[in-house]
Amino acid sequence: MEIKIKLMGMLAGQTPQDGKLQLPDDATIENALIAVDVPVERIAAFTVNGSLIKDRQHVLAAGDELTVLPPVGGG
């Protein structure tokens, strides 16, 4: 299946060129993160189709849009 993926902030450079990612059916958010080589520990939050999802085992569907947000720091 194909999803859209957008990595924000310091992870933006790991977004696929066309913003699309091919995954097996029943792939999870965690599978998508592994596919783009993003360590799960470097993630603050993610949304699927604009909804905040807390479980990285959430099963994705074809056409979903996954946005990945890293932690924000500073002062």
Buried (B, 14 or more C-beta within 10 A) or exposed (E): BEBBBBBBEEBEEEBBEEEEBEBEEEBBBBBBBBBBEBEEEBBEEBBBEEEEBEEBEBEBEEEBBBBBBBEEEEE
